C-alpha cells in the first residue's frame, strides 16, 4: 500500500482560516524541510477558546494568532501535543499575554548531552550547488527558528493522560496518548466533529521522524494501531492539510513501516552495514537535508530489531557494542 501524501498546501501566512464552526487555524511563517509549509496553530471553540500548539516565538505570528479571536473572546487553554520547539517555543509568550493554563502529557523525555546525530554526516553526497543553496537558505532563517528540536523547558500546568477530557463551555476534547515520535506525544479528539488533532503523529505531507532514545518504534506502531480503533472522520495535523481518509491512511503508515523494516533487513542480508551506508539507498528520493533525520528513523528500526534479537551491533574493531548511530549492524541467523 502506497502512502498517498498530500503536499498541495499553500497557506496564507498570518491569516485566519475558518475550518469548521469550531475550528480556526493560523499558519506560522516558519517553513523548512522539517515543518513543511510551517506550523499550523488551531483555535478551538468560541468564547473561551483553546490554542493547540502555539508554534514559534515570533511576535508577528503570535499577534496573528490572537488577532484570529473575535471581540470578547479569551484564550483559556493552551493544549500541547508534544515538546518540539516548532510547536512550543511560543508557549511562554502566549501564556504571558493571555494568562491561559497549559495542558500536556508532561515534560520532554531524556535528551543526551551531545546530539548523537553530530556523529553522522552526509556532506559528501551534496553537490557544490546544493551546498551553496542550502547554506543560503539557512542564512535567511530568523534566529528564533534556527533551533527546532526538543523543548526541555516546557512543563505543563495541567498534566493530562490517556482518556482524560479537557473542556470549556463550547468545546470538549479527549486526550489520546500516542507515544512514538516523542514519548509525551498526545492527540486531541473533538468528538462533536469526529475530528482528531494529530500533531506530528500522523501528517499528510510526510511520515514522522522517530528519534531514540525518546522516540520509540514499538510505541509508534502501537499508537498507529490505536488510532485504527477510533471512528474519527478527519485529522488536522500541525503541519500540512487535513486528512479525510484517516483509517486507510493510518493503515498505509503501518504498512510503510513494515516495508521499511524489510528493506533494512534486505540490506543487511547482503553484508553488515552502518546507518550511514543504509540511508542514501533507502532515501534516495528524499531531500538530502532530511537524511540525518532519516538516519534517526533507520536507527529506531535497528534498535527495535536489536531488542528482538534479529540484529547485532559492533564497534569499529568488530567487538559487540551498544546500539548507536555509528555502529556496524549485522543480521543474526
N, C-alpha and C positions, 0 to 999 in steps of 0.2 A: 504494500500500500504506500503510495507516494504522498508525502505531506503537501497539501495544496496551500502553500503560503500565499498571503495577500499583501503585497507591498505597494499597492495602489492607494497611497495615503499622503495627501499634501495639506497639512494643517495651515490654518490662518493664525499664525503665532500671536498670542496675546489676546485673541478674540474669544468670546464665549460661544460655544456651540450647544444648542438645546437638543439633547439626545432623546429625551423622553419627558413625560410630565414631571418626573422626579430627578432626572439626571442632567447635569450640565458638565461641560468639560472645557478646560483651558490648557493648551499645549505649550510647554516651555520651549523657548528657542535655544535648545541645547542638543542639536543633532550631532551624532558621531557614530562610528561603527558599532558601538555597544548599545546606544539608546535609540537607534533608527532615526526617526524624524524628531525625536525629543520626548520628554516626559509628559504624559497626559495626566492632568490633575482633575479629579472628579469632584463636583459639588453635588451633594446628595440631599434631597428634600427641599422643603420650603419653611420659611420662618427660622427656626433653629436648625442650621444645616451642618452637615459633616463635610470635611475636606479629606479626600482619600489620597495619600502620598503627595505632600506639598511640592516635592520636586526640588530644584536647585535654589540656592540662596540669593539669586539675582533679584534686586529690588524691583526692577521693572516687571519681572514675572510675578512676584507676589502682589504687586499693585494690580496686575491684571486679574489675578485670582479673586482678590477682594472686590474688584470692580464688577465681577460677574454676579455679585449678590444684588438682590433687589432692595430698594429702600426699606429700612426697618428690619432686614434680616441680620442675623448674627451667626457667627461660627461657634458652635457649642462643642463639637467633637473634631479631633484630628485622628483619623484612622490610618495606621501604618501597616502595609503588607509585609515589609521586611526592611532590614537595615543596610541598604546600599545608598550611597550618598546622592545618586541621581534621583532617589525617592525621598530622602530625609534631610538633606542639607538645609532646606528651607524651614524645617520644623521650628527651630528656636525662634527665628524672626517672626514666623506666623503666630506662634504662641504669645510672643511679646505684644503683638498688635491686636490679638483677639481675646486672650485670656482663656482660650479653649483648652480642655484636657486632652492628653494624648492617649491613644489606645493601641496596644500592640502585644505580641506574644511574649516579648522580653527583649533584653539586650542581645547584641550580636554574640555569636559563639567565639571560641578562642581564635586569635589571629596570630600567626607566627611573627616573631620579632623581625625576621628577614623574609621578604617576599620570595617564596620558592621559585616563582616564575623568573626571577632575576638570573637564575641558573640556566635558562633556556632562551636561545636566540635563534631567529630565522633570518638574520640580516643578510646572509649570503644569497638568499633567494630573491631579494629585492633588486630590481634594475636601478640604475642610477636615476632614471627619470621618475620611477616610483618613489625612491627615497626622497628626492627633492620635493616632489608633490606632497608627500606625507609630512615632511618637515615643515613645509609652508602652511599646510592645513593646521598643524599642531601649534605653530606660532600665532595663528589667528584666534586660538581658543582663549576666552577670558580666564583670568587666574582662578576665579571661583569654580570653574569647570574642569580644571586640569587634573584633579584627583578624584576619580569616581571609583569607589570601592567600598570596603567595609566601613560602616559608621559605628565606631566603637564607643561613641559618646552618648548615643541615644538610649535612654531608659524610659519606658512608658510610665505615665502617671497611673494608668489603669492597666493591669496585666490581664489579658484575655486568653482563654484556652479553647480548644476544640469544642464546639457545641454551644458556646456562650452566645447570648444575644446582646446586642448594643442597640439602643433605640432612643428616639426623640418623638415629639408629637406627630411628625409627618412621615417618619420612616422607621423601619426595623431591619437590621441585618443580622444574619447568623455568621458565626466565626467558623471557618473551615481550616484547620491546621494542615498545611501542605509542605512539610519539610522536603528538602532535596536541593533546590537552588541555594537556599540557606536553611539552617536548622530552625530559624524562627519565622519562616515564611507562612503567612496566612492569606486566605482569600476571604472576601466578604460577600455573602449571598443576600440579595434583595429579593426575598420571596414573593413580594407583591407583584414583581415583574418577571419572576423566574430568571433573574439575571445574576451573574457572578462576576465580581471584580477580581480578576485573576493575578494582578501584579505582574511578576515575571515568571510565574509558574507555567502558564500557557499563554503564548503570544502568537499573533497572526503572521508576523514577518520572519520569525526565526525560532529555533529551539532555545531553551535555557542553558546557560553555562553552569556546570556543576564543578565547584572548586573545593576539593578536600583541603583541610580536614573538616571544615564546617559544612560544606556541601557533601551529599552522600547519594550515590546512585540507587541503592536499595530503597532509601527513603523516597527518592524522586519517583521511582517506578510505583511504589505503593501509593504515593499521593496522586499519581495519574489514575491508577485503578480506582481510587476513592471517588474521583470525580465522575467516573462512569456509573456510580451508584446514585447520582443525583439526577434531577429532572430539569436542570437549567436549559433554557432555550437560547440564551445569548451570553457570551462572555465579553466583558470590557477589560482588556489588558491595559497596563500602564503605558505600553509603547505600541503604537500602531492602531489599526482599525478594529472594529468589532468582529467577533467570531460567531457566526449564526448557525453553524452545524456542529455544536460542541461535542456530541457523542462520537460522531465519525472522526472528528478532528483529533480528539484525545486518543482514540484507538490508533490513529496513524502515528502519533507520537510514540506510543508504546512499541509499535512495530518497528519504527525507525531506530529506537534504541536497541532493540533485539538485533536488527540488521547491522548496526554499528558494532556491537559486540562480536558478531560473526565475522565482520571484516577484520577486526583486530586479531581474532583467533587465526584467521586465514593468513595474515601477515606473519604471525609467529610460527605457523606451521612450516614456513619456508626457512626461517632462521631466527635466532634470537635478535631482538631489535630494541632500540631505545625509542622513547616517545618522540624525540627529535627526528628520528628516521621515519616514524609512522605517519606523523601529521601531514607532511606535504603530499603524500599519496592519497590519503583519505579525504583531505580538504582542498584538493587542487582547484576546485571551482569556487572556493570561498575567498573573500577579501583577505589578503595576506596579513593585514593588520589584526585580523582575528585569530591568527594561527596560535598565538600564545594562549588565548582563551581556549582554543580547541585543544591545546596541549593539556589543559586542566581537565577537560571533559574526557579525553583519552585516558588520563591518569585515573579519573574516577572509575572508568570501566576496568582498568587494570587492578585497582585496589579491590574492587568487587570480585574479580576473578581470582585474585590472590586469597581473599577470605574464603573462597570456595575451594581452594587448593588446586586450581586449574593452571596457575602460572606461578613462576618463582621470580624473585628479583635478585640481582647480583651487582656488586660494585665493579669498578674498573679493573680490578685484579681477578675478577671471576668468583670472588667469595660471596656467599649468601649475604644479603643485605636487607635492611628495612626498606619497604617500598618508598620510592621517591621519584620525582620528575626526571632525574638523571640516571636512574638505574637501568641496567640491561635486563630485559624481560624475556623469559623463556617459557614456552608451553610445556606443561607436565603431561606425561602419558597417563 
